[in-house]
Amino acid sequence: MIFLLRTFFLPWFADLIQAKLYSRCELAHVLENNGMDGFENYSLADWICLAFYESGFETETVDRHGDGTKDFGIFHINSGWWCEDEESGNGNVSENLCSVSCADLLGPDITNDIACVKIIVNASQGMGAWDGWTKHCESEDLSVWLKGCRI
């Protein structure tokens, strides 16, 4: 029985413990502390809206695309261009423009995620690189995203 616990359940619980679901205001404070308010003229509300529509504020999300690439983490950073997915095994080679392992974009510490989105916004069409932002956040009143956050 102990063998089963160690072999099958402990790794699952370890992954579960590392996942983090940020609250809207908690994420706003983390982003503000990392210089995201006004970065490339995008407000904190833009970043909060983006994270909500891409991941629901969950740090462990991974979505797969038909082309074999995946989106990782709270901002859904794509493995085709921005991070190296060691587990893909599909022959796709990433440009890895953020010089980071996709696995490092998962978990409660979003420092690597923030560094990478700064690169993405500078290198591409700004926040237009994310469908979640263009469909739900762009040209919208985003004040609700920071309401009550004391920022």
N, CA and C atoms as an extended XYZ file, in Angstrom:
453
Properties=species:S:1:pos:R:3:atomname:S:1:resname:S:1:resid:I:1 pbc="F F F"
N         0.816       -1.192        0.000 N   MET     1
C         0.000        0.000        0.000 CA  MET     1
C         0.871        1.273        0.000 C   MET     1
N         1.918        1.263        0.818 N   ILE     2
C         2.816        2.418        0.855 CA  ILE     2
C         3.497        2.603       -0.495 C   ILE     2
N         3.846        1.499       -1.145 N   PHE     3
C         4.442        1.569       -2.476 CA  PHE     3
C         3.495        2.291       -3.441 C   PHE     3
N         2.218        1.941       -3.411 N   LEU     4
C         1.234        2.587       -4.280 CA  LEU     4
C         1.131        4.078       -3.987 C   LEU     4
N         1.116        4.426       -2.724 N   LEU     5
C         1.050        5.836       -2.356 CA  LEU     5
C         2.240        6.616       -2.899 C   LEU     5
N         3.428        6.082       -2.695 N   ARG     6
C         4.641        6.771       -3.150 CA  ARG     6
C         4.732        6.824       -4.666 C   ARG     6
N         4.315        5.763       -5.318 N   THR     7
C         4.472        5.663       -6.763 CA  THR     7
C         3.426        6.460       -7.537 C   THR     7
N         2.180        6.382       -7.106 N   PHE     8
C         1.108        6.954       -7.916 CA  PHE     8
C         0.519        8.248       -7.362 C   PHE     8
N         0.348        8.333       -6.083 N   PHE     9
C        -0.366        9.476       -5.534 CA  PHE     9
C         0.533       10.633       -5.128 C   PHE     9
N         1.707       10.363       -4.626 N   LEU    10
C         2.603       11.422       -4.199 CA  LEU    10
C         2.993       12.355       -5.344 C   LEU    10
N         3.375       11.838       -6.510 N   PRO    11
C         3.692       12.760       -7.616 CA  PRO    11
C         2.495       13.619       -8.020 C   PRO    11
N         1.306       13.046       -7.981 N   TRP    12
C         0.109       13.805       -8.345 CA  TRP    12
C        -0.128       14.928       -7.345 C   TRP    12
N        -0.012       14.627       -6.049 N   PHE    13
C        -0.195       15.646       -5.025 CA  PHE    13
C         0.889       16.713       -5.103 C   PHE    13
N         2.104       16.341       -5.424 N   ALA    14
C         3.189       17.318       -5.551 CA  ALA    14
C         2.871       18.311       -6.656 C   ALA    14
N         2.358       17.838       -7.783 N   ASP    15
C         1.968       18.733       -8.870 CA  ASP    15
C         0.827       19.640       -8.442 C   ASP    15
N        -0.122       19.079       -7.725 N   LEU    16
C        -1.276       19.842       -7.279 CA  LEU    16
C        -0.851       20.961       -6.334 C   LEU    16
N         0.081       20.682       -5.455 N   ILE    17
C         0.551       21.668       -4.490 CA  ILE    17
C         1.262       22.819       -5.199 C   ILE    17
N         1.958       22.565       -6.295 N   GLN    18
C         2.693       23.608       -6.996 CA  GLN    18
C         1.794       24.520       -7.817 C   GLN    18
N         0.600       24.075       -8.150 N   ALA    19
C        -0.316       24.908       -8.918 CA  ALA    19
C        -0.744       26.097       -8.070 C   ALA    19
N        -0.978       27.223       -8.710 N   LYS    20
C        -1.449       28.403       -7.992 CA  LYS    20
C        -2.559       29.045       -8.786 C   LYS    20
N        -3.630       29.340       -8.093 N   LEU    21
C        -4.730       30.103       -8.659 CA  LEU    21
C        -4.673       31.481       -8.012 C   LEU    21
N        -4.234       32.460       -8.771 N   TYR    22
C        -4.132       33.819       -8.252 CA  TYR    22
C        -5.511       34.448       -8.153 C   TYR    22
N        -5.689       35.308       -7.178 N   SER    23
C        -6.869       36.166       -7.174 CA  SER    23
C        -6.543       37.347       -8.092 C   SER    23
N        -7.546       38.027       -8.515 N   ARG    24
C        -7.391       39.172       -9.403 CA  ARG    24
C        -6.467       40.221       -8.773 C   ARG    24
N        -6.733       40.572       -7.525 N   CYS    25
C        -5.941       41.617       -6.864 CA  CYS    25
C        -4.534       41.144       -6.515 C   CYS    25
N        -4.395       39.896       -6.120 N   GLU    26
C        -3.066       39.358       -5.825 CA  GLU    26
C        -2.186       39.417       -7.072 C   GLU    26
N        -2.743       39.021       -8.206 N   LEU    27
C        -1.988       39.074       -9.456 CA  LEU    27
C        -1.651       40.514       -9.824 C   LEU    27
N        -2.583       41.429       -9.614 N   ALA    28
C        -2.328       42.839       -9.912 CA  ALA    28
C        -1.141       43.355       -9.107 C   ALA    28
N        -1.057       42.996       -7.844 N   HIS    29
C         0.069       43.441       -7.008 CA  HIS    29
C         1.390       42.830       -7.478 C   HIS    29
N         1.372       41.552       -7.830 N   VAL    30
C         2.594       40.902       -8.328 CA  VAL    30
C         3.055       41.576       -9.620 C   VAL    30
N         2.126       41.833      -10.518 N   LEU    31
C         2.479       42.472      -11.787 CA  LEU    31
C         2.985       43.897      -11.573 C   LEU    31
N         2.339       44.619      -10.678 N   GLU    32
C         2.791       45.980      -10.378 CA  GLU    32
C         4.211       45.959       -9.808 C   GLU    32
N         4.480       45.036       -8.911 N   ASN    33
C         5.818       44.929       -8.310 CA  ASN    33
C         6.885       44.524       -9.322 C   ASN    33
N         6.457       43.985      -10.463 N   ASN    34
C         7.395       43.570      -11.513 CA  ASN    34
C         7.388       44.517      -12.711 C   ASN    34
N         6.906       45.737      -12.498 N   GLY    35
C         7.004       46.773      -13.515 CA  GLY    35
C         6.070       46.638      -14.704 C   GLY    35
N         4.931       45.983      -14.512 N   MET    36
C         4.037       45.778      -15.651 CA  MET    36
C         3.035       46.912      -15.860 C   MET    36
N         2.794       47.748      -14.854 N   ASP    37
C         1.848       48.846      -15.022 CA  ASP    37
C         2.466       49.891      -15.938 C   ASP    37
N         1.895       50.046      -17.113 N   GLY    38
C         2.410       50.988      -18.097 CA  GLY    38
C         3.477       50.414      -19.011 C   GLY    38
N         3.844       49.154      -18.806 N   PHE    39
C         4.857       48.553      -19.677 CA  PHE    39
C         4.345       48.540      -21.109 C   PHE    39
N         5.100       49.149      -21.998 N   GLU    40
C         4.723       49.299      -23.414 CA  GLU    40
C         3.316       49.893      -23.554 C   GLU    40
N         2.986       50.786      -22.635 N   ASN    41
C         1.704       51.505      -22.618 CA  ASN    41
C         0.490       50.620      -22.338 C   ASN    41
N         0.694       49.468      -21.729 N   TYR    42
C        -0.424       48.614      -21.317 CA  TYR    42
C        -0.602       48.735      -19.808 C   TYR    42
N        -1.841       48.855      -19.400 N   SER    43
C        -2.153       49.026      -17.982 CA  SER    43
C        -2.158       47.685      -17.253 C   SER    43
N        -2.135       47.751      -15.935 N   LEU    44
C        -2.286       46.528      -15.139 CA  LEU    44
C        -3.589       45.826      -15.494 C   LEU    44
N        -4.629       46.603      -15.730 N   ALA    45
C        -5.928       46.016      -16.079 CA  ALA    45
C        -5.840       45.210      -17.376 C   ALA    45
N        -5.048       45.670      -18.337 N   ASP    46
C        -4.848       44.895      -19.570 CA  ASP    46
C        -4.254       43.528      -19.247 C   ASP    46
N        -3.234       43.513      -18.389 N   TRP    47
C        -2.558       42.258      -18.048 CA  TRP    47
C        -3.472       41.329      -17.251 C   TRP    47
N        -4.275       41.895      -16.359 N   ILE    48
C        -5.196       41.079      -15.559 CA  ILE    48
C        -6.264       40.482      -16.464 C   ILE    48
N        -6.815       41.287      -17.349 N   CYS    49
C        -7.823       40.802      -18.295 CA  CYS    49
C        -7.242       39.689      -19.170 C   CYS    49
N        -6.040       39.910      -19.677 N   LEU    50
C        -5.368       38.892      -20.494 CA  LEU    50
C        -5.223       37.579      -19.732 C   LEU    50
N        -4.694       37.644      -18.516 N   ALA    51
C        -4.470       36.427      -17.727 CA  ALA    51
C        -5.780       35.702      -17.440 C   ALA    51
N        -6.842       36.458      -17.193 N   PHE    52
C        -8.134       35.821      -16.926 CA  PHE    52
C        -8.624       35.051      -18.147 C   PHE    52
N        -8.593       35.679      -19.309 N   TYR    53
C        -9.133       35.021      -20.505 CA  TYR    53
C        -8.206       33.954      -21.077 C   TYR    53
N        -6.932       34.009      -20.773 N   GLU    54
C        -6.021       32.965      -21.245 CA  GLU    54
C        -5.983       31.763      -20.309 C   GLU    54
N        -5.981       32.004      -18.989 N   SER    55
C        -5.773       30.889      -18.049 CA  SER    55
C        -6.716       30.861      -16.858 C   SER    55
N        -7.561       31.871      -16.707 N   GLY    56
C        -8.388       31.939      -15.515 CA  GLY    56
C        -7.561       32.169      -14.260 C   GLY    56
N        -6.390       32.800      -14.397 N   PHE    57
C        -5.440       33.099      -13.319 CA  PHE    57
C        -4.748       31.852      -12.772 C   PHE    57
N        -4.774       30.759      -13.496 N   GLU    58
C        -4.179       29.486      -13.062 CA  GLU    58
C        -2.784       29.349      -13.663 C   GLU    58
N        -1.799       29.053      -12.825 N   THR    59
C        -0.409       29.009      -13.290 CA  THR    59
C        -0.020       27.708      -13.977 C   THR    59
N        -0.781       26.669      -13.814 N   GLU    60
C        -0.393       25.348      -14.338 CA  GLU    60
C        -1.091       24.972      -15.646 C   GLU    60
N        -1.790       25.886      -16.275 N   THR    61
C        -2.543       25.513      -17.467 CA  THR    61
C        -1.624       25.256      -18.660 C   THR    61
N        -1.990       24.235      -19.405 N   VAL    62
C        -1.307       23.894      -20.654 CA  VAL    62
C        -2.398       23.558      -21.666 C   VAL    62
N        -2.417       24.261      -22.775 N   ASP    63
C        -3.368       23.981      -23.853 CA  ASP    63
C        -2.601       23.530      -25.083 C   ASP    63
N        -3.130       22.520      -25.746 N   ARG    64
C        -2.491       21.962      -26.942 CA  ARG    64
C        -3.168       22.497      -28.208 C   ARG    64
N        -2.346       22.719      -29.220 N   HIS    65
C        -2.846       23.173      -30.519 CA  HIS    65
C        -2.683       22.055      -31.545 C   HIS    65
N        -3.436       22.134      -32.611 N   GLY    66
C        -3.380       21.132      -33.668 CA  GLY    66
C        -2.030       21.032      -34.352 C   GLY    66
N        -1.248       22.105      -34.312 N   ASP    67
C         0.071       22.084      -34.956 CA  ASP    67
C         1.152       21.462      -34.075 C   ASP    67
N         0.767       20.978      -32.892 N   GLY    68
C         1.720       20.334      -31.996 CA  GLY    68
C         2.321       21.255      -30.949 C   GLY    68
N         2.085       22.559      -31.078 N   THR    69
C         2.585       23.478      -30.058 CA  THR    69
C         1.612       23.520      -28.887 C   THR    69
N         2.091       24.088      -27.787 N   LYS    70
C         1.267       24.212      -26.586 CA  LYS    70
C         1.418       25.618      -26.014 C   LYS    70
N         0.400       26.043      -25.280 N   ASP    71
C         0.448       27.300      -24.538 CA  ASP    71
C         0.623       26.976      -23.062 C   ASP    71
N         1.520       27.691      -22.396 N   PHE    72
C         1.900       27.378      -21.018 CA  PHE    72
C         1.674       28.539      -20.065 C   PHE    72
N         1.199       28.212      -18.881 N   GLY    73
C         1.189       29.133      -17.761 CA  GLY    73
C         0.072       30.145      -17.757 C   GLY    73
N         0.204       31.084      -16.851 N   ILE    74
C        -0.845       32.057      -16.581 CA  ILE    74
C        -1.126       32.965      -17.786 C   ILE    74
N        -0.126       33.189      -18.642 N   PHE    75
C        -0.308       34.016      -19.839 CA  PHE    75
C        -0.396       33.199      -21.123 C   PHE    75
N        -0.396       31.895      -21.022 N   HIS    76
C        -0.445       31.001      -22.189 CA  HIS    76
C         0.614       31.367      -23.224 C   HIS    76
N         1.838       31.156      -22.852 N   ILE    77
C         2.986       31.436      -23.713 CA  ILE    77
C         3.221       30.226      -24.610 C   ILE    77
N         3.290       30.468      -25.916 N   ASN    78
C         3.324       29.382      -26.894 CA  ASN    78
C         4.716       28.795      -27.080 C   ASN    78
N         4.751       27.457      -27.131 N   SER    79
C         6.020       26.730      -27.271 CA  SER    79
C         6.600       26.802      -28.682 C   SER    79
N         5.821       27.204      -29.655 N   GLY    80
C         6.338       27.280      -31.014 CA  GLY    80
C         7.375       28.369      -31.194 C   GLY    80
N         7.236       29.439      -30.436 N   TRP    81
C         8.129       30.578      -30.586 CA  TRP    81
C         8.885       30.939      -29.324 C   TRP    81
N         8.238       30.845      -28.181 N   TRP    82
C         8.729       31.558      -27.011 CA  TRP    82
C         9.425       30.717      -25.961 C   TRP    82
N         9.112       29.425      -25.865 N   CYS    83
C         9.735       28.582      -24.835 CA  CYS    83
C        10.032       27.198      -25.401 C   CYS    83
N        10.933       26.491      -24.743 N   GLU    84
C        11.341       25.157      -25.188 CA  GLU    84
C        10.536       24.100      -24.438 C   GLU    84
N         9.761       23.321      -25.194 N   ASP    85
C         8.937       22.257      -24.608 CA  ASP    85
C         9.675       20.932      -24.732 C   ASP    85
N        10.323       20.522      -23.666 N   GLU    86
C        11.115       19.291      -23.676 CA  GLU    86
C        10.251       18.046      -23.834 C   GLU    86
N         8.974       18.142      -23.527 N   GLU    87
C         8.102       16.971      -23.552 CA  GLU    87
C         7.308       16.825      -24.838 C   GLU    87
N         7.477       17.717      -25.788 N   SER    88
C         6.614       17.674      -26.972 CA  SER    88
C         6.805       16.395      -27.774 C   SER    88
N         8.022       16.008      -28.011 N   GLY    89
C         8.292       14.772      -28.732 CA  GLY    89
C         7.657       14.700      -30.106 C   GLY    89
N         7.233       15.832      -30.642 N   ASN    90
C         6.549       15.825      -31.933 CA  ASN    90
C         7.434       16.341      -33.061 C   ASN    90
N         8.684       16.566      -32.773 N   GLY    91
C         9.592       17.041      -33.810 CA  GLY    91
C         9.574       18.543      -33.998 C   GLY    91
N         8.654       19.242      -33.338 N   ASN    92
C         8.626       20.695      -33.438 CA  ASN    92
C         9.809       21.275      -32.680 C   ASN    92
N        10.505       22.177      -33.325 N   VAL    93
C        11.625       22.847      -32.683 CA  VAL    93
C        11.202       24.283      -32.417 C   VAL    93
N        11.321       24.688      -31.183 N   SER    94
C        10.922       26.031      -30.788 CA  SER    94
C        12.007       27.038      -31.132 C   SER    94
N        11.592       28.235      -31.453 N   GLU    95
C        12.543       29.339      -31.594 CA  GLU    95
C        13.102       29.706      -30.216 C   GLU    95
N        12.328       29.443      -29.168 N   ASN    96
C        12.693       29.716      -27.768 CA  ASN    96
C        13.231       31.139      -27.595 C   ASN    96
N        12.466       32.102      -28.081 N   LEU    97
C        12.895       33.496      -28.054 CA  LEU    97
C        12.970       34.083      -26.646 C   LEU    97
N        12.343       33.415      -25.680 N   CYS    98
C        12.453       33.858      -24.283 CA  CYS    98
C        13.576       33.139      -23.546 C   CYS    98
N        14.235       32.206      -24.224 N   SER    99
C        15.336       31.433      -23.617 CA  SER    99
C        14.926       30.813      -22.286 C   SER    99
N        13.790       30.114      -22.305 N   VAL   100
C        13.252       29.516      -21.086 CA  VAL   100
C        12.606       28.177      -21.415 C   VAL   100
N        12.659       27.275      -20.481 N   SER   101
C        11.929       26.019      -20.612 CA  SER   101
C        10.451       26.299      -20.378 C   SER   101
N         9.585       25.695      -21.175 N   CYS   102
C         8.142       25.873      -20.978 CA  CYS   102
C         7.724       25.419      -19.583 C   CYS   102
N         8.385       24.390      -19.063 N   ALA   103
C         8.067       23.894      -17.721 CA  ALA   103
C         8.315       24.965      -16.659 C   ALA   103
N         9.249       25.870      -16.919 N   ASP   104
C         9.533       26.948      -15.967 CA  ASP   104
C         8.446       28.018      -15.957 C   ASP   104
N         7.511       27.931      -16.892 N   LEU   105
C         6.398       28.874      -16.941 CA  LEU   105
C         5.193       28.360      -16.158 C   LEU   105
N         5.341       27.210      -15.548 N   LEU   106
C         4.287       26.617      -14.733 CA  LEU   106
C         4.681       26.745      -13.266 C   LEU   106
N         3.731       26.832      -12.401 N   GLY   107
C         4.017       26.926      -10.975 CA  GLY   107
C         3.715       28.304      -10.430 C   GLY   107
N         3.816       28.457       -9.125 N   PRO   108
C         3.385       29.692       -8.470 CA  PRO   108
C         4.280       30.907       -8.715 C   PRO   108
N         5.548       30.702       -9.015 N   ASP   109
C         6.464       31.816       -9.270 CA  ASP   109
C         6.348       32.200      -10.741 C   ASP   109
N         5.792       33.379      -11.000 N   ILE   110
C         5.561       33.782      -12.395 CA  ILE   110
C         6.617       34.771      -12.897 C   ILE   110
N         7.759       34.807      -12.251 N   THR   111
C         8.843       35.701      -12.667 CA  THR   111
C         9.264       35.435      -14.109 C   THR   111
N         9.443       34.164      -14.475 N   ASN   112
C         9.824       33.830      -15.858 CA  ASN   112
C         8.717       34.183      -16.841 C   ASN   112
N         7.472       33.990      -16.436 N   ASP   113
C         6.336       34.335      -17.296 CA  ASP   113
C         6.350       35.834      -17.601 C   ASP   113
N         6.561       36.631      -16.563 N   ILE   114
C         6.578       38.086      -16.732 CA  ILE   114
C         7.734       38.514      -17.639 C   ILE   114
N         8.905       37.961      -17.421 N   ALA   115
C        10.052       38.296      -18.279 CA  ALA   115
C         9.757       37.940      -19.733 C   ALA   115
N         9.106       36.815      -19.946 N   CYS   116
C         8.808       36.371      -21.305 CA  CYS   116
C         7.741       37.242      -21.967 C   CYS   116
N         6.672       37.606      -21.243 N   VAL   117
C         5.647       38.440      -21.882 CA  VAL   117
C         6.202       39.813      -22.235 C   VAL   117
N         7.177       40.282      -21.489 N   LYS   118
C         7.823       41.547      -21.856 CA  LYS   118
C         8.527       41.403      -23.207 C   LYS   118
N         9.176       40.276      -23.420 N   ILE   119
C         9.840       40.007      -24.704 CA  ILE   119
C         8.804       39.892      -25.817 C   ILE   119
N         7.721       39.166      -25.558 N   ILE   120
C         6.676       38.963      -26.567 CA  ILE   120
C         6.077       40.289      -26.997 C   ILE   120
N         5.728       41.125      -26.029 N   VAL   121
C         5.098       42.412      -26.336 CA  VAL   121
C         6.049       43.307      -27.127 C   VAL   121
N         7.322       43.254      -26.822 N   ASN   122
C         8.310       44.048      -27.566 CA  ASN   122
C         8.578       43.495      -28.955 C   ASN   122
N         8.510       42.179      -29.127 N   ALA   123
C         8.921       41.542      -30.376 CA  ALA   123
C         7.794       41.350      -31.380 C   ALA   123
N         6.573       41.394      -30.934 N   SER   124
C         5.466       41.088      -31.844 CA  SER   124
C         4.513       42.270      -31.941 C   SER   124
N         3.263       41.958      -32.132 N   GLN   125
C         2.256       43.007      -32.296 CA  GLN   125
C         1.673       43.444      -30.958 C   GLN   125
N         2.509       43.570      -29.957 N   GLY   126
C         2.042       43.962      -28.632 CA  GLY   126
C         1.152       42.886      -28.036 C   GLY   126
N         0.152       43.307      -27.293 N   MET   127
C        -0.759       42.344      -26.678 CA  MET   127
C        -1.681       41.692      -27.705 C   MET   127
N        -1.657       42.196      -28.916 N   GLY   128
C        -2.402       41.569      -30.001 CA  GLY   128
C        -1.913       40.163      -30.311 C   GLY   128
N        -0.790       39.773      -29.719 N   ALA   129
C        -0.280       38.407      -29.885 CA  ALA   129
C        -1.193       37.382      -29.212 C   ALA   129
N        -2.068       37.834      -28.321 N   TRP   130
C        -2.973       36.930      -27.604 CA  TRP   130
C        -4.413       37.131      -28.057 C   TRP   130
N        -5.039       36.061      -28.516 N   ASP   131
C        -6.451       36.118      -28.909 CA  ASP   131
C        -7.340       36.503      -27.738 C   ASP   131
N        -7.021       36.017      -26.550 N   GLY   132
C        -7.827       36.344      -25.373 CA  GLY   132
C        -7.905       37.841      -25.137 C   GLY   132
N        -6.807       38.535      -25.364 N   TRP   133
C        -6.786       39.980      -25.166 CA  TRP   133
C        -7.530       40.699      -26.291 C   TRP   133
N        -7.287       40.311      -27.548 N   THR   134
C        -7.945       41.009      -28.663 CA  THR   134
C        -9.457       40.789      -28.653 C   THR   134
N        -9.900       39.622      -28.251 N   LYS   135
C       -11.337       39.315      -28.260 CA  LYS   135
C       -12.090       39.887      -27.062 C   LYS   135
N       -11.428       40.012      -25.920 N   HIS   136
C       -12.150       40.356      -24.698 CA  HIS   136
C       -11.682       41.626      -23.993 C   HIS   136
N       -10.493       42.102      -24.293 N   CYS   137
C        -9.919       43.201      -23.509 CA  CYS   137
C        -9.652       44.462      -24.324 C   CYS   137
N        -9.193       44.296      -25.541 N   GLU   138
C        -8.822       45.440      -26.376 CA  GLU   138
C       -10.017       46.370      -26.560 C   GLU   138
N        -9.790       47.655      -26.374 N   SER   139
C       -10.806       48.698      -26.563 CA  SER   139
C       -12.003       48.553      -25.626 C   SER   139
N       -11.837       47.874      -24.523 N   GLU   140
C       -12.911       47.721      -23.532 CA  GLU   140
C       -12.586       48.558      -22.300 C   GLU   140
N       -13.615       48.875      -21.523 N   ASP   141
C       -13.409       49.521      -20.229 CA  ASP   141
C       -12.928       48.442      -19.268 C   ASP   141
N       -11.686       48.521      -18.869 N   LEU   142
C       -11.076       47.476      -18.047 CA  LEU   142
C       -10.996       47.846      -16.567 C   LEU   142
N       -11.618       48.934      -16.180 N   SER   143
C       -11.508       49.398      -14.793 CA  SER   143
C       -12.009       48.369      -13.785 C   SER   143
N       -12.938       47.526      -14.182 N   VAL   144
C       -13.480       46.509      -13.276 CA  VAL   144
C       -12.407       45.529      -12.807 C   VAL   144
N       -11.371       45.327      -13.607 N   TRP   145
C       -10.338       44.350      -13.270 CA  TRP   145
C        -9.502       44.757      -12.060 C   TRP   145
N        -9.446       46.050      -11.759 N   LEU   146
C        -8.656       46.517      -10.612 CA  LEU   146
C        -9.524       47.033       -9.467 C   LEU   146
N       -10.821       46.958       -9.638 N   LYS   147
C       -11.742       47.477       -8.627 CA  LYS   147
C       -11.523       46.765       -7.287 C   LYS   147
N       -11.301       47.557       -6.249 N   GLY   148
C       -11.115       47.019       -4.906 CA  GLY   148
C        -9.723       46.489       -4.618 C   GLY   148
N        -8.789       46.648       -5.542 N   CYS   149
C        -7.446       46.075       -5.359 CA  CYS   149
C        -6.475       46.989       -4.612 C   CYS   149
N        -6.846       48.206       -4.342 N   ARG   150
C        -5.997       49.158       -3.612 CA  ARG   150
C        -4.645       49.363       -4.285 C   ARG   150
N        -4.723       49.652       -5.545 N   ILE   151
C        -3.504       49.933       -6.321 CA  ILE   151
C        -3.565       51.369       -6.792 C   ILE   151
